[in-house]
Amino acid sequence: MEPLTGAVDIVVSVLRFIWLFSVAIIYPVFFYYIVLTIAGLRYNSKFKGPEIPEELPSVTILIPARNEAVVIRDTLLAMANLDYPKNKLEVLLLDDGSTDDTVRIAEEVAGEYPFIRVVRVENGGRGKSYVLNYGLKLARGEVIAVYDADNRPEPGALKALVAMLSDETPAVTGKVRTINWKKNILTRFICMEYLYFQLAGQSGKSRLYKTAVLPGTNFVIRKDLLEELGGWDEEALAEDLELSFRIIATGKRIAYNPLAVTWEQEPESWRVWFRQRTRWAAGNVYTVREHIKRFREIPGWGLRFDLLLTLMVYYLLAIAVIVADVAFVALLVTFGNVTWFTGLILSFVYLSFLLEIFAGLHDGKIRSIGCWLLAPLMYYTYSQIWILISLAGLWEAQKAKKVWYKTPRTAV
């Protein structure tokens, strides 16, 4: 009996550490995200589209592309269908050494629309940031817009973004929706994740701190500010988050317009999704490493805390999942004979997660019963993989060579 008693003592000691860690870290973070969720719902419910100014600025849309033959025609046609004065619109398809029919298809579309230009990037293969900086040097517009090569913005999206530009908010981002969310279980999980991220991380931040962060697509920024900042960081894997940090550090804000919607294709295989998220996690590690000493430049302690959480989100989620998993195993090992607080930890983490995902589905007007039934399983499947993603991201961040891993597309 003594070995068994010793094992139980070890388990209880581990649980005590988990209890302390939960009270100090996990509970406050999850509670904070609940606050962000409520703030996001409030922001979206009260949001009214801005008035479109009579005099619109000239805009250059940058579309970095590499082997996008499957989707590029629809993307360029979506740009052509934007409700924006064509004499003030320039679309640059920036081809980064495609070996498929991307250039041929793009040139066919460009032949029909003179404001679309196909640009072959010289000395490419060095990542998305390099391609965007290449396009920035050629851009003639007063405002730069960025769309990924698989995006289909709604006709009014660009106008809605530009309408919110001001001296105080020289960058504006919109909402990203998943066009292929009905494809399989993975795309439904991604759809739910995106909806919640934008509800809490974009709308919630906008409500509490009057700023959002830039995603990799569907945003506009004044060209003069972008040039003043030195363009995109070509070493960054998460170039959007890194640029967001520099904008906010200047004292400016990033506005969020949830009515400016673009639809994009998400990974349909677990392998592709894992590689994509690993690089995002590595990008967050790089941004933390580069900017942690500059956090004092961020205006306000609340916003500093929020940006730090944003940069650490992959790792905080992984830690929270690990802690809950260990607590669950401890319950099994001791046959449930532990204090009520362990059960409270498990319940709080799971119910908070579920509340946030349901809020995202509600806000995104997803009525599919399949998503609502999948949501309770998301924590025990999709979220568990974030542990591996976080570890892989740390490893990826140590690599000296930074290359652009392009997400493979499929026809939609």
Residue, then its C-alpha position, 0 to 999 in steps of 0.5 A: m500500500e505504501p507505493l500506492t500512497g506515495a503515488v497518490d501523494i505525488v499526484v496531489s502535489v502536482l494538483r496543488f501546483i495546478w491549482l495555484f497556476s490556475v488561480a494565478i494564470i489560467y483563470p484570469v486569462f480565460f476570464y479576460y477573454i470572456v470580457l473580450t467576447i462580451a465587448g466584441l458582441r457589444y461592438n458588433s451590435k452597435f457598429k454602423g457602417p461609416e459614410i463613404p466620402e465623396e472624394l476617395p483616395s487612389v488605392t493600389i491592391l497588392i496580391p502576392a501569388r505563387n502557384e495560384a492557378v486554381v484560384i487566381r481567376d476568381t480572385l482577380l474577377a472579385m477585384a474587378n467587381l469591387d465597387y470602387p472608382k476604376n480610375k482610382l484603382e490599381v491591382l498588382l498581381l505579384d507573381d513570385g516565380s510560379t511554375d503553374d498557369t498563374v501568370r497566363i491566367a492572370e494576364e488573360v484577366a488583366g487583358e480585360y481590365p486595364f487597372i490590373r497588372v501582372v508583375r513578375v517579382e525579381n529575385g523572389g522566393r524570399g517570402k511574402s514580406y519581400v514580395l509585398n515590399y517589391g510591390l510597394k515600390l511600384a505602387r502608385g496609390e495613396v493607399i495600399a490594400v492587401y489581399d491574399a491570392d485566394n480572396r474574394p472580397e465582397p463588392g463594398a469591402l474596399k470602400a468600407l475599409v477606406a472610409m474609416l481611414s483617418d489621421e488617428t486610424p491610418a490602417v483599417t482591417g475588415k472581416v475574414r470569412t471561410i468560403n469552404w467551411k462546409k468542406n469537412i470537419l477541419t474547415r468547420f473547426i477553422c471557421m469557428e476558430y476564425l469567427y471567435f478570434q475576430l469577435a474577441g481579438q478584433s471587435g473586443k479589442s476595438r471596443l476596449y482599446k479602440t484598436a485591432v490588429l492586422p490580419g494577413t489580408n483584407f486591410v488598407i494602410r496609408k502608403d506614406l505611413l507604410e514607407e515611414l515604417g520601412g515596409w514589411d519586416e522580411e525576417a518575420l513569418a507573421e508579417d501582419l502581427e509584426l507590422s501591427f505592433r509597429i503601427i500601434a507603437t507609433g501611437k496610431r490605431i488600427a480600425y476594424n470594420p466587421l462589415a468589410v468582408t472577404w471570403e478566403q479558402e482555408p486548408e482542407s487537410w490536417r497536414v497543410w493546416f498544421r504546417q500553416r499554424t506552425r509557421w504562424a506560431a513561429g512568427n509570434v515567437y519572432t515578434v516577441r523576441e524582436h519587440i519585447k523590449r519596446f513594449r513600453e512604447i505601447p500606449g496604456w498598460g491594458l493594451r500592452f497586456d492584451l498585445l502580449l497575450t496576442l503574441m503568446v496566444y498559441y502558448l497560453l492555449a497550449i499550457a491551458v490545455i496541458v494543465a486541464d489534461v493533467a488535472f483530468v488524468a489525475l482525476l482518473v488516477t485517484f478515481g475522482n478522490v481529489t478536491w472539488f477544485t480540480g473539477l472546477i478547473l476542468s469545468f471552467v476551462y471547458l465551459s469558457f471555451l464552449l461559451e466563446i465558440f458559441a458566441g462566435l457562431h452566433d455573431g457569425k450567423i452560422r445556423s448549421i446544426g453541424c457546427w453547433l454539434l461539433a463545437p463541444l468536441m472542438y476542445y478535445t480534438y482541434s485544441q489538443i493539437w495546439i500543444l504540438i503546434s506550439l512546440a513545432g513553432l518554437w523549433e521553426a522559429q530557431k531556423a535561420k532561413k525564412v521562406w514563404y510556405k504557400t498554402p496549397r489551394t483547391a477548387v471551390 
